Amino acid sequence: MFGLQRGFKKAGARTIIMSLWPVDDNATLLMMTEFYANLTKGMSKREAFLAAQNKVKTTAGFENPRYWAAFIMLDGNEK
């Protein structure tokens, strides 16, 4: 995980969203759709990420942490 993270940082990525373990495709779809929808509404990256994670957490069928707790945001520098 650290090698992958370092590779993205060296390539110029300022913020990385990744999962710590394999996550259900539908949970990932919901998480990423919500994240980008929140960004387009003007939320900061951190706010958008936390709101998206909360959306997954409170969606029927995805309450178990295995669906939402794997996602992490590294660095989180704003714009």
Distance bins in CASP14 RR format, pairs under 12 A and 6 or more apart:
PFRMAT RR
TARGET T0000
AUTHOR 0000-0000-0000
RMODE 2
METHOD distances of the structure
MODEL  1
1 7 0 0 0 0 0 1 0 0 0 0 0
1 8 0 0 0 0 0 1 0 0 0 0 0
1 16 0 0 0 0 0 1 0 0 0 0 0
1 18 1 0 0 1 0 0 0 0 0 0 0
1 19 0 0 0 0 0 1 0 0 0 0 0
1 20 1 0 0 1 0 0 0 0 0 0 0
1 21 0 0 0 0 0 1 0 0 0 0 0
1 70 0 0 0 0 0 1 0 0 0 0 0
1 72 0 0 0 0 1 0 0 0 0 0 0
1 74 0 0 0 0 1 0 0 0 0 0 0
2 8 0 0 0 0 0 1 0 0 0 0 0
2 9 0 0 0 0 0 1 0 0 0 0 0
2 16 0 0 0 0 0 1 0 0 0 0 0
2 18 0 0 0 0 0 1 0 0 0 0 0
2 74 0 0 0 0 0 1 0 0 0 0 0
3 9 0 0 0 0 1 0 0 0 0 0 0
3 10 0 0 0 0 1 0 0 0 0 0 0
3 11 0 0 0 0 0 1 0 0 0 0 0
3 16 0 0 0 0 0 1 0 0 0 0 0
3 18 0 0 0 0 0 1 0 0 0 0 0
3 74 0 0 0 0 0 1 0 0 0 0 0
4 10 0 0 0 0 0 1 0 0 0 0 0
4 11 0 0 0 0 0 1 0 0 0 0 0
4 13 0 0 0 0 0 1 0 0 0 0 0
4 16 0 0 0 0 1 0 0 0 0 0 0
4 18 1 0 0 1 0 0 0 0 0 0 0
4 19 0 0 0 0 0 1 0 0 0 0 0
4 20 0 0 0 0 0 1 0 0 0 0 0
4 74 0 0 0 0 0 1 0 0 0 0 0
5 11 0 0 0 0 0 1 0 0 0 0 0
5 12 0 0 0 0 0 1 0 0 0 0 0
5 13 0 0 0 0 1 0 0 0 0 0 0
5 15 0 0 0 0 0 1 0 0 0 0 0
5 16 1 0 0 1 0 0 0 0 0 0 0
5 17 0 0 0 0 0 1 0 0 0 0 0
5 18 1 0 0 1 0 0 0 0 0 0 0
5 20 0 0 0 0 0 1 0 0 0 0 0
5 72 0 0 0 0 0 1 0 0 0 0 0
5 73 0 0 0 0 0 1 0 0 0 0 0
5 74 1 0 0 1 0 0 0 0 0 0 0
5 75 0 0 0 0 1 0 0 0 0 0 0
6 12 0 0 0 0 0 1 0 0 0 0 0
6 13 0 0 0 0 0 1 0 0 0 0 0
6 16 0 0 0 0 0 1 0 0 0 0 0
6 74 0 0 0 0 0 1 0 0 0 0 0
7 13 0 0 0 0 1 0 0 0 0 0 0
7 16 0 0 0 0 1 0 0 0 0 0 0
7 74 0 0 0 0 0 1 0 0 0 0 0
8 14 0 0 0 0 1 0 0 0 0 0 0
8 15 0 0 0 0 1 0 0 0 0 0 0
8 16 1 0 1 0 0 0 0 0 0 0 0
8 17 0 0 0 0 0 1 0 0 0 0 0
8 18 0 0 0 0 1 0 0 0 0 0 0
8 74 0 0 0 0 1 0 0 0 0 0 0
8 75 0 0 0 0 1 0 0 0 0 0 0
9 15 0 0 0 0 1 0 0 0 0 0 0
9 16 1 0 0 1 0 0 0 0 0 0 0
9 74 0 0 0 0 1 0 0 0 0 0 0
9 75 1 0 0 1 0 0 0 0 0 0 0
9 76 0 0 0 0 0 1 0 0 0 0 0
9 77 0 0 0 0 0 1 0 0 0 0 0
10 16 0 0 0 0 0 1 0 0 0 0 0
12 75 0 0 0 0 0 1 0 0 0 0 0
12 77 0 0 0 0 0 1 0 0 0 0 0
13 73 0 0 0 0 0 1 0 0 0 0 0
13 74 0 0 0 0 1 0 0 0 0 0 0
13 75 0 0 0 0 1 0 0 0 0 0 0
13 76 0 0 0 0 0 1 0 0 0 0 0
13 77 0 0 0 0 0 1 0 0 0 0 0
14 45 0 0 0 0 1 0 0 0 0 0 0
14 73 0 0 0 0 0 1 0 0 0 0 0
14 74 0 0 0 0 1 0 0 0 0 0 0
14 75 1 0 0 1 0 0 0 0 0 0 0
14 76 1 0 0 1 0 0 0 0 0 0 0
14 77 1 0 1 0 0 0 0 0 0 0 0
14 78 0 0 0 0 1 0 0 0 0 0 0
14 79 0 0 0 0 1 0 0 0 0 0 0
15 35 0 0 0 0 0 1 0 0 0 0 0
15 39 0 0 0 0 0 1 0 0 0 0 0
15 44 0 0 0 0 0 1 0 0 0 0 0
15 45 1 0 1 0 0 0 0 0 0 0 0
15 46 0 0 0 0 1 0 0 0 0 0 0
15 48 0 0 0 0 0 1 0 0 0 0 0
15 49 0 0 0 0 1 0 0 0 0 0 0
15 72 0 0 0 0 0 1 0 0 0 0 0
15 73 1 0 0 1 0 0 0 0 0 0 0
15 74 1 0 0 1 0 0 0 0 0 0 0
15 75 1 0 1 0 0 0 0 0 0 0 0
15 76 1 0 1 0 0 0 0 0 0 0 0
15 77 1 0 0 1 0 0 0 0 0 0 0
15 78 0 0 0 0 1 0 0 0 0 0 0
15 79 0 0 0 0 1 0 0 0 0 0 0
16 45 0 0 0 0 0 1 0 0 0 0 0
16 49 0 0 0 0 0 1 0 0 0 0 0
16 71 0 0 0 0 0 1 0 0 0 0 0
16 72 0 0 0 0 1 0 0 0 0 0 0
16 73 1 0 0 1 0 0 0 0 0 0 0
16 74 1 0 1 0 0 0 0 0 0 0 0
16 75 1 0 0 1 0 0 0 0 0 0 0
16 76 0 0 0 0 1 0 0 0 0 0 0
16 77 0 0 0 0 0 1 0 0 0 0 0
17 23 0 0 0 0 0 1 0 0 0 0 0
17 28 0 0 0 0 0 1 0 0 0 0 0
17 31 0 0 0 0 1 0 0 0 0 0 0
17 32 0 0 0 0 1 0 0 0 0 0 0
17 34 0 0 0 0 0 1 0 0 0 0 0
17 35 1 0 0 1 0 0 0 0 0 0 0
17 36 0 0 0 0 0 1 0 0 0 0 0
17 39 0 0 0 0 0 1 0 0 0 0 0
17 45 0 0 0 0 1 0 0 0 0 0 0
17 46 0 0 0 0 0 1 0 0 0 0 0
17 48 0 0 0 0 0 1 0 0 0 0 0
17 49 1 0 0 1 0 0 0 0 0 0 0
17 50 0 0 0 0 0 1 0 0 0 0 0
17 52 0 0 0 0 1 0 0 0 0 0 0
17 53 0 0 0 0 0 1 0 0 0 0 0
17 70 0 0 0 0 0 1 0 0 0 0 0
17 71 1 0 0 1 0 0 0 0 0 0 0
17 72 1 0 0 1 0 0 0 0 0 0 0
17 73 1 0 1 0 0 0 0 0 0 0 0
17 74 1 0 0 1 0 0 0 0 0 0 0
17 75 0 0 0 0 0 1 0 0 0 0 0
17 76 0 0 0 0 1 0 0 0 0 0 0
18 28 0 0 0 0 0 1 0 0 0 0 0
18 31 0 0 0 0 0 1 0 0 0 0 0
18 32 0 0 0 0 0 1 0 0 0 0 0
18 49 0 0 0 0 0 1 0 0 0 0 0
18 70 0 0 0 0 1 0 0 0 0 0 0
18 71 1 0 0 1 0 0 0 0 0 0 0
18 72 1 0 0 1 0 0 0 0 0 0 0
18 73 0 0 0 0 1 0 0 0 0 0 0
18 74 1 0 0 1 0 0 0 0 0 0 0
18 75 0 0 0 0 0 1 0 0 0 0 0
19 25 0 0 0 0 0 1 0 0 0 0 0
19 27 0 0 0 0 1 0 0 0 0 0 0
19 28 1 0 0 1 0 0 0 0 0 0 0
19 31 0 0 0 0 1 0 0 0 0 0 0
19 32 0 0 0 0 0 1 0 0 0 0 0
19 53 0 0 0 0 0 1 0 0 0 0 0
19 56 0 0 0 0 0 1 0 0 0 0 0
19 66 0 0 0 0 0 1 0 0 0 0 0
19 67 0 0 0 0 0 1 0 0 0 0 0
19 68 0 0 0 0 1 0 0 0 0 0 0
19 69 0 0 0 0 1 0 0 0 0 0 0
19 70 1 0 1 0 0 0 0 0 0 0 0
19 71 1 0 1 0 0 0 0 0 0 0 0
19 72 1 0 0 1 0 0 0 0 0 0 0
19 73 0 0 0 0 0 1 0 0 0 0 0
19 74 0 0 0 0 0 1 0 0 0 0 0
20 65 0 0 0 0 0 1 0 0 0 0 0
20 66 0 0 0 0 0 1 0 0 0 0 0
20 68 0 0 0 0 0 1 0 0 0 0 0
20 69 0 0 0 0 1 0 0 0 0 0 0
20 70 1 0 1 0 0 0 0 0 0 0 0
20 71 0 0 0 0 1 0 0 0 0 0 0
20 72 1 0 0 1 0 0 0 0 0 0 0
20 73 0 0 0 0 0 1 0 0 0 0 0
20 74 0 0 0 0 0 1 0 0 0 0 0
21 27 0 0 0 0 0 1 0 0 0 0 0
21 28 0 0 0 0 0 1 0 0 0 0 0
21 65 0 0 0 0 0 1 0 0 0 0 0
21 66 1 0 0 1 0 0 0 0 0 0 0
21 67 0 0 0 0 0 1 0 0 0 0 0
21 68 0 0 0 0 0 1 0 0 0 0 0
21 69 0 0 0 0 1 0 0 0 0 0 0
21 70 1 0 1 0 0 0 0 0 0 0 0
21 71 0 0 0 0 0 1 0 0 0 0 0
21 72 0 0 0 0 0 1 0 0 0 0 0
22 28 0 0 0 0 1 0 0 0 0 0 0
22 66 0 0 0 0 1 0 0 0 0 0 0
22 67 0 0 0 0 0 1 0 0 0 0 0
22 70 1 0 0 1 0 0 0 0 0 0 0
22 71 0 0 0 0 0 1 0 0 0 0 0
23 29 0 0 0 0 0 1 0 0 0 0 0
23 30 0 0 0 0 0 1 0 0 0 0 0
23 31 1 0 0 1 0 0 0 0 0 0 0
23 32 0 0 0 0 0 1 0 0 0 0 0
23 53 0 0 0 0 0 1 0 0 0 0 0
23 56 0 0 0 0 1 0 0 0 0 0 0
23 62 0 0 0 0 1 0 0 0 0 0 0
23 64 0 0 0 0 0 1 0 0 0 0 0
23 65 0 0 0 0 0 1 0 0 0 0 0
23 66 1 0 0 1 0 0 0 0 0 0 0
23 67 1 0 0 1 0 0 0 0 0 0 0
23 68 0 0 0 0 1 0 0 0 0 0 0
23 69 0 0 0 0 1 0 0 0 0 0 0
23 70 1 0 1 0 0 0 0 0 0 0 0
23 71 1 0 0 1 0 0 0 0 0 0 0
23 72 0 0 0 0 0 1 0 0 0 0 0
24 30 0 0 0 0 1 0 0 0 0 0 0
24 31 0 0 0 0 1 0 0 0 0 0 0
24 56 0 0 0 0 1 0 0 0 0 0 0
24 59 0 0 0 0 0 1 0 0 0 0 0
24 61 0 0 0 0 1 0 0 0 0 0 0
24 62 1 0 0 1 0 0 0 0 0 0 0
24 64 0 0 0 0 1 0 0 0 0 0 0
24 66 1 0 0 1 0 0 0 0 0 0 0
24 67 1 0 1 0 0 0 0 0 0 0 0
24 68 0 0 0 0 1 0 0 0 0 0 0
24 70 0 0 0 0 1 0 0 0 0 0 0
24 71 0 0 0 0 0 1 0 0 0 0 0
25 31 0 0 0 0 0 1 0 0 0 0 0
25 32 0 0 0 0 0 1 0 0 0 0 0
25 62 0 0 0 0 0 1 0 0 0 0 0
25 67 0 0 0 0 0 1 0 0 0 0 0
26 32 0 0 0 0 0 1 0 0 0 0 0
26 33 0 0 0 0 0 1 0 0 0 0 0
26 56 0 0 0 0 1 0 0 0 0 0 0
26 59 0 0 0 0 1 0 0 0 0 0 0
26 60 0 0 0 0 0 1 0 0 0 0 0
26 61 0 0 0 0 1 0 0 0 0 0 0
26 62 1 0 0 1 0 0 0 0 0 0 0
26 67 0 0 0 0 1 0 0 0 0 0 0
26 68 0 0 0 0 0 1 0 0 0 0 0
27 33 0 0 0 0 0 1 0 0 0 0 0
27 34 0 0 0 0 0 1 0 0 0 0 0
27 52 0 0 0 0 0 1 0 0 0 0 0
27 53 0 0 0 0 0 1 0 0 0 0 0
27 55 0 0 0 0 0 1 0 0 0 0 0
27 56 1 0 1 0 0 0 0 0 0 0 0
27 57 0 0 0 0 1 0 0 0 0 0 0
27 59 0 0 0 0 1 0 0 0 0 0 0
27 60 0 0 0 0 0 1 0 0 0 0 0
27 61 0 0 0 0 1 0 0 0 0 0 0
27 62 1 0 1 0 0 0 0 0 0 0 0
27 63 0 0 0 0 0 1 0 0 0 0 0
27 64 0 0 0 0 1 0 0 0 0 0 0
27 65 0 0 0 0 0 1 0 0 0 0 0
27 66 0 0 0 0 1 0 0 0 0 0 0
27 67 1 0 1 0 0 0 0 0 0 0 0
27 68 1 0 0 1 0 0 0 0 0 0 0
27 69 0 0 0 0 0 1 0 0 0 0 0
27 70 0 0 0 0 1 0 0 0 0 0 0
27 71 0 0 0 0 1 0 0 0 0 0 0
28 34 0 0 0 0 0 1 0 0 0 0 0
28 35 0 0 0 0 0 1 0 0 0 0 0
28 52 0 0 0 0 0 1 0 0 0 0 0
28 53 0 0 0 0 0 1 0 0 0 0 0
28 56 0 0 0 0 1 0 0 0 0 0 0
28 62 0 0 0 0 0 1 0 0 0 0 0
28 67 0 0 0 0 1 0 0 0 0 0 0
28 68 0 0 0 0 1 0 0 0 0 0 0
28 70 0 0 0 0 1 0 0 0 0 0 0
28 71 0 0 0 0 1 0 0 0 0 0 0
29 35 0 0 0 0 0 1 0 0 0 0 0
29 36 0 0 0 0 0 1 0 0 0 0 0
29 52 0 0 0 0 0 1 0 0 0 0 0
29 55 0 0 0 0 0 1 0 0 0 0 0
29 56 0 0 0 0 1 0 0 0 0 0 0
29 59 0 0 0 0 0 1 0 0 0 0 0
29 62 0 0 0 0 0 1 0 0 0 0 0
29 67 0 0 0 0 0 1 0 0 0 0 0
30 36 0 0 0 0 0 1 0 0 0 0 0
30 37 0 0 0 0 0 1 0 0 0 0 0
30 52 1 0 0 1 0 0 0 0 0 0 0
30 53 0 0 0 0 0 1 0 0 0 0 0
30 54 0 0 0 0 0 1 0 0 0 0 0
30 55 1 0 0 1 0 0 0 0 0 0 0
30 56 1 0 1 0 0 0 0 0 0 0 0
30 57 0 0 0 0 0 1 0 0 0 0 0
30 58 0 0 0 0 0 1 0 0 0 0 0
30 59 1 0 0 1 0 0 0 0 0 0 0
30 60 0 0 0 0 0 1 0 0 0 0 0
30 61 0 0 0 0 0 1 0 0 0 0 0
30 62 1 0 0 1 0 0 0 0 0 0 0
30 67 0 0 0 0 1 0 0 0 0 0 0
30 68 0 0 0 0 1 0 0 0 0 0 0
30 71 0 0 0 0 0 1 0 0 0 0 0
31 37 0 0 0 0 0 1 0 0 0 0 0
31 38 0 0 0 0 0 1 0 0 0 0 0
31 48 0 0 0 0 0 1 0 0 0 0 0
31 49 0 0 0 0 1 0 0 0 0 0 0
31 50 0 0 0 0 0 1 0 0 0 0 0
31 51 0 0 0 0 0 1 0 0 0 0 0
31 52 1 0 1 0 0 0 0 0 0 0 0
31 53 1 0 0 1 0 0 0 0 0 0 0
31 54 0 0 0 0 0 1 0 0 0 0 0
31 55 1 0 0 1 0 0 0 0 0 0 0
31 56 1 0 1 0 0 0 0 0 0 0 0
31 57 0 0 0 0 1 0 0 0 0 0 0
31 59 0 0 0 0 1 0 0 0 0 0 0
31 62 0 0 0 0 1 0 0 0 0 0 0
31 67 0 0 0 0 1 0 0 0 0 0 0
31 68 1 0 0 1 0 0 0 0 0 0 0
31 69 0 0 0 0 0 1 0 0 0 0 0
31 70 0 0 0 0 1 0 0 0 0 0 0
31 71 1 0 1 0 0 0 0 0 0 0 0
31 72 0 0 0 0 0 1 0 0 0 0 0
31 73 0 0 0 0 0 1 0 0 0 0 0
32 38 0 0 0 0 0 1 0 0 0 0 0
32 39 0 0 0 0 0 1 0 0 0 0 0
32 48 0 0 0 0 0 1 0 0 0 0 0
32 49 0 0 0 0 0 1 0 0 0 0 0
32 52 1 0 0 1 0 0 0 0 0 0 0
32 53 0 0 0 0 0 1 0 0 0 0 0
32 55 0 0 0 0 0 1 0 0 0 0 0
32 56 0 0 0 0 1 0 0 0 0 0 0
32 71 0 0 0 0 1 0 0 0 0 0 0
33 39 0 0 0 0 0 1 0 0 0 0 0
33 40 0 0 0 0 0 1 0 0 0 0 0
33 48 0 0 0 0 0 1 0 0 0 0 0
33 51 0 0 0 0 0 1 0 0 0 0 0
33 52 0 0 0 0 1 0 0 0 0 0 0
33 55 0 0 0 0 1 0 0 0 0 0 0
33 56 0 0 0 0 0 1 0 0 0 0 0
33 59 0 0 0 0 0 1 0 0 0 0 0
34 40 0 0 0 0 0 1 0 0 0 0 0
34 41 0 0 0 0 0 1 0 0 0 0 0
34 43 0 0 0 0 0 1 0 0 0 0 0
34 47 0 0 0 0 0 1 0 0 0 0 0
34 48 1 0 0 1 0 0 0 0 0 0 0
34 49 0 0 0 0 1 0 0 0 0 0 0
34 50 0 0 0 0 0 1 0 0 0 0 0
34 51 1 0 0 1 0 0 0 0 0 0 0
34 52 1 1 0 0 0 0 0 0 0 0 0
34 53 0 0 0 0 1 0 0 0 0 0 0
34 54 0 0 0 0 1 0 0 0 0 0 0
34 55 1 0 1 0 0 0 0 0 0 0 0
34 56 1 0 0 1 0 0 0 0 0 0 0
34 57 0 0 0 0 0 1 0 0 0 0 0
34 58 0 0 0 0 0 1 0 0 0 0 0
34 59 0 0 0 0 1 0 0 0 0 0 0
34 62 0 0 0 0 0 1 0 0 0 0 0
34 68 0 0 0 0 0 1 0 0 0 0 0
34 71 0 0 0 0 0 1 0 0 0 0 0
35 41 0 0 0 0 0 1 0 0 0 0 0
35 43 0 0 0 0 1 0 0 0 0 0 0
35 44 0 0 0 0 0 1 0 0 0 0 0
35 45 0 0 0 0 1 0 0 0 0 0 0
35 46 0 0 0 0 0 1 0 0 0 0 0
35 47 0 0 0 0 0 1 0 0 0 0 0
35 48 1 0 1 0 0 0 0 0 0 0 0
35 49 1 0 1 0 0 0 0 0 0 0 0
35 50 0 0 0 0 1 0 0 0 0 0 0
35 51 0 0 0 0 1 0 0 0 0 0 0
35 52 1 0 1 0 0 0 0 0 0 0 0
35 53 0 0 0 0 1 0 0 0 0 0 0
35 54 0 0 0 0 0 1 0 0 0 0 0
35 55 0 0 0 0 1 0 0 0 0 0 0
35 56 0 0 0 0 1 0 0 0 0 0 0
35 68 0 0 0 0 0 1 0 0 0 0 0
35 71 0 0 0 0 1 0 0 0 0 0 0
35 73 0 0 0 0 1 0 0 0 0 0 0
36 42 0 0 0 0 0 1 0 0 0 0 0
36 43 0 0 0 0 0 1 0 0 0 0 0
36 45 0 0 0 0 0 1 0 0 0 0 0
36 48 1 0 0 1 0 0 0 0 0 0 0
36 49 0 0 0 0 0 1 0 0 0 0 0
36 51 0 0 0 0 0 1 0 0 0 0 0
36 52 0 0 0 0 1 0 0 0 0 0 0
37 43 0 0 0 0 1 0 0 0 0 0 0
37 48 0 0 0 0 1 0 0 0 0 0 0
37 51 0 0 0 0 1 0 0 0 0 0 0
37 52 0 0 0 0 1 0 0 0 0 0 0
37 55 0 0 0 0 1 0 0 0 0 0 0
38 44 0 0 0 0 1 0 0 0 0 0 0
38 45 0 0 0 0 1 0 0 0 0 0 0
38 46 0 0 0 0 0 1 0 0 0 0 0
38 47 1 0 0 1 0 0 0 0 0 0 0
38 48 1 1 0 0 0 0 0 0 0 0 0
38 49 0 0 0 0 1 0 0 0 0 0 0
38 50 0 0 0 0 1 0 0 0 0 0 0
38 51 1 0 1 0 0 0 0 0 0 0 0
38 52 1 0 1 0 0 0 0 0 0 0 0
38 53 0 0 0 0 0 1 0 0 0 0 0
38 54 0 0 0 0 0 1 0 0 0 0 0
38 55 0 0 0 0 1 0 0 0 0 0 0
39 45 1 0 0 1 0 0 0 0 0 0 0
39 46 0 0 0 0 0 1 0 0 0 0 0
39 47 0 0 0 0 1 0 0 0 0 0 0
39 48 1 0 1 0 0 0 0 0 0 0 0
39 49 0 0 0 0 1 0 0 0 0 0 0
39 51 0 0 0 0 0 1 0 0 0 0 0
39 52 0 0 0 0 1 0 0 0 0 0 0
39 78 0 0 0 0 0 1 0 0 0 0 0
39 79 0 0 0 0 0 1 0 0 0 0 0
40 48 0 0 0 0 1 0 0 0 0 0 0
41 47 0 0 0 0 1 0 0 0 0 0 0
41 48 1 0 0 1 0 0 0 0 0 0 0
41 51 0 0 0 0 1 0 0 0 0 0 0
41 52 0 0 0 0 0 1 0 0 0 0 0
42 48 1 0 0 1 0 0 0 0 0 0 0
42 51 0 0 0 0 0 1 0 0 0 0 0
42 78 0 0 0 0 0 1 0 0 0 0 0
42 79 0 0 0 0 0 1 0 0 0 0 0
43 49 0 0 0 0 1 0 0 0 0 0 0
43 50 0 0 0 0 1 0 0 0 0 0 0
43 51 1 0 0 1 0 0 0 0 0 0 0
43 52 0 0 0 0 1 0 0 0 0 0 0
43 78 0 0 0 0 0 1 0 0 0 0 0
43 79 0 0 0 0 0 1 0 0 0 0 0
44 50 0 0 0 0 1 0 0 0 0 0 0
44 51 0 0 0 0 0 1 0 0 0 0 0
44 73 0 0 0 0 0 1 0 0 0 0 0
44 76 0 0 0 0 1 0 0 0 0 0 0
44 77 0 0 0 0 0 1 0 0 0 0 0
44 78 1 0 1 0 0 0 0 0 0 0 0
44 79 0 0 0 0 1 0 0 0 0 0 0
45 51 0 0 0 0 0 1 0 0 0 0 0
45 52 0 0 0 0 0 1 0 0 0 0 0
45 73 1 0 0 1 0 0 0 0 0 0 0
45 74 0 0 0 0 0 1 0 0 0 0 0
45 75 0 0 0 0 1 0 0 0 0 0 0
45 76 1 0 1 0 0 0 0 0 0 0 0
45 77 0 0 0 0 1 0 0 0 0 0 0
45 78 1 0 0 1 0 0 0 0 0 0 0
45 79 0 0 0 0 1 0 0 0 0 0 0
46 52 0 0 0 0 0 1 0 0 0 0 0
46 53 0 0 0 0 0 1 0 0 0 0 0
46 72 0 0 0 0 0 1 0 0 0 0 0
46 73 1 0 0 1 0 0 0 0 0 0 0
46 74 0 0 0 0 0 1 0 0 0 0 0
46 75 0 0 0 0 0 1 0 0 0 0 0
46 76 1 0 0 1 0 0 0 0 0 0 0
46 77 0 0 0 0 1 0 0 0 0 0 0
46 78 1 0 0 1 0 0 0 0 0 0 0
46 79 0 0 0 0 0 1 0 0 0 0 0
47 53 0 0 0 0 0 1 0 0 0 0 0
47 54 0 0 0 0 0 1 0 0 0 0 0
47 73 0 0 0 0 0 1 0 0 0 0 0
47 76 0 0 0 0 0 1 0 0 0 0 0
47 78 0 0 0 0 0 1 0 0 0 0 0
48 54 0 0 0 0 0 1 0 0 0 0 0
48 55 0 0 0 0 0 1 0 0 0 0 0
48 73 0 0 0 0 1 0 0 0 0 0 0
48 76 0 0 0 0 0 1 0 0 0 0 0
48 78 0 0 0 0 0 1 0 0 0 0 0
49 55 0 0 0 0 0 1 0 0 0 0 0
49 56 0 0 0 0 0 1 0 0 0 0 0
49 68 0 0 0 0 0 1 0 0 0 0 0
49 71 1 0 0 1 0 0 0 0 0 0 0
49 72 0 0 0 0 1 0 0 0 0 0 0
49 73 1 0 1 0 0 0 0 0 0 0 0
49 74 0 0 0 0 0 1 0 0 0 0 0
49 75 0 0 0 0 0 1 0 0 0 0 0
49 76 0 0 0 0 1 0 0 0 0 0 0
49 78 0 0 0 0 0 1 0 0 0 0 0
50 56 0 0 0 0 0 1 0 0 0 0 0
50 57 0 0 0 0 0 1 0 0 0 0 0
50 68 0 0 0 0 0 1 0 0 0 0 0
50 71 0 0 0 0 0 1 0 0 0 0 0
50 72 0 0 0 0 0 1 0 0 0 0 0
50 73 0 0 0 0 1 0 0 0 0 0 0
50 76 0 0 0 0 0 1 0 0 0 0 0
51 57 0 0 0 0 0 1 0 0 0 0 0
51 58 0 0 0 0 0 1 0 0 0 0 0
51 68 0 0 0 0 0 1 0 0 0 0 0
52 58 0 0 0 0 0 1 0 0 0 0 0
52 59 0 0 0 0 0 1 0 0 0 0 0
52 62 0 0 0 0 0 1 0 0 0 0 0
52 68 0 0 0 0 1 0 0 0 0 0 0
52 71 0 0 0 0 1 0 0 0 0 0 0
52 73 0 0 0 0 0 1 0 0 0 0 0
53 59 0 0 0 0 0 1 0 0 0 0 0
53 62 0 0 0 0 0 1 0 0 0 0 0
53 65 0 0 0 0 0 1 0 0 0 0 0
53 67 0 0 0 0 1 0 0 0 0 0 0
53 68 1 0 1 0 0 0 0 0 0 0 0
53 69 0 0 0 0 1 0 0 0 0 0 0
53 70 0 0 0 0 0 1 0 0 0 0 0
53 71 1 0 0 1 0 0 0 0 0 0 0
53 72 0 0 0 0 1 0 0 0 0 0 0
53 73 0 0 0 0 1 0 0 0 0 0 0
54 62 0 0 0 0 0 1 0 0 0 0 0
54 63 0 0 0 0 0 1 0 0 0 0 0
54 68 0 0 0 0 1 0 0 0 0 0 0
54 69 0 0 0 0 0 1 0 0 0 0 0
54 71 0 0 0 0 0 1 0 0 0 0 0
55 62 0 0 0 0 1 0 0 0 0 0 0
55 63 0 0 0 0 0 1 0 0 0 0 0
55 67 0 0 0 0 0 1 0 0 0 0 0
55 68 0 0 0 0 1 0 0 0 0 0 0
55 71 0 0 0 0 0 1 0 0 0 0 0
56 62 1 0 1 0 0 0 0 0 0 0 0
56 63 0 0 0 0 1 0 0 0 0 0 0
56 64 0 0 0 0 0 1 0 0 0 0 0
56 65 0 0 0 0 0 1 0 0 0 0 0
56 66 0 0 0 0 0 1 0 0 0 0 0
56 67 1 0 1 0 0 0 0 0 0 0 0
56 68 1 0 1 0 0 0 0 0 0 0 0
56 69 0 0 0 0 1 0 0 0 0 0 0
56 70 0 0 0 0 0 1 0 0 0 0 0
56 71 0 0 0 0 1 0 0 0 0 0 0
57 63 1 0 0 1 0 0 0 0 0 0 0
57 64 0 0 0 0 1 0 0 0 0 0 0
57 65 0 0 0 0 1 0 0 0 0 0 0
57 66 0 0 0 0 0 1 0 0 0 0 0
57 67 1 0 0 1 0 0 0 0 0 0 0
57 68 1 0 1 0 0 0 0 0 0 0 0
57 69 0 0 0 0 1 0 0 0 0 0 0
57 70 0 0 0 0 0 1 0 0 0 0 0
57 71 0 0 0 0 0 1 0 0 0 0 0
58 67 0 0 0 0 0 1 0 0 0 0 0
58 68 0 0 0 0 1 0 0 0 0 0 0
59 67 0 0 0 0 1 0 0 0 0 0 0
59 68 0 0 0 0 1 0 0 0 0 0 0
60 67 0 0 0 0 0 1 0 0 0 0 0
61 67 1 0 0 1 0 0 0 0 0 0 0
61 68 0 0 0 0 0 1 0 0 0 0 0
62 68 1 0 0 1 0 0 0 0 0 0 0
62 69 0 0 0 0 0 1 0 0 0 0 0
62 70 0 0 0 0 0 1 0 0 0 0 0
62 71 0 0 0 0 0 1 0 0 0 0 0
63 69 0 0 0 0 0 1 0 0 0 0 0
64 70 0 0 0 0 0 1 0 0 0 0 0
65 71 0 0 0 0 0 1 0 0 0 0 0
END
